[in-house]
Amino acid sequence: MMKLQSFADALCFARMNRGLTQKQTADAVGLSSRQYRDLELGKADPRLSTAIRLAVFLDIPLDKMENGEQIHAAHIHPE
């Protein structure tokens, strides 16, 4: 288990644990690669609708991503 410091950390952690690229994730939620990269780098904050789409796509409870709470592999369900 790891303590995440931010939404950006949670986003990166969840994406990598699913074995997805930034582009695959961006495409799946309707963002450009640059918009997604900026979210993951913490250079931008997502709109609520975008945060919800990311949480649903990555199968992570939104409150865990927003609060930087502990997220571990049990919360990530790769297909």
Summary of the structure (lengths in Angstrom):
residues: 79
radius of gyration: 11.1
end to end distance: 20.8
largest distance: 30.3
contacts: 209
relative contact order: 0.24
helix: 59%
strand: 3%
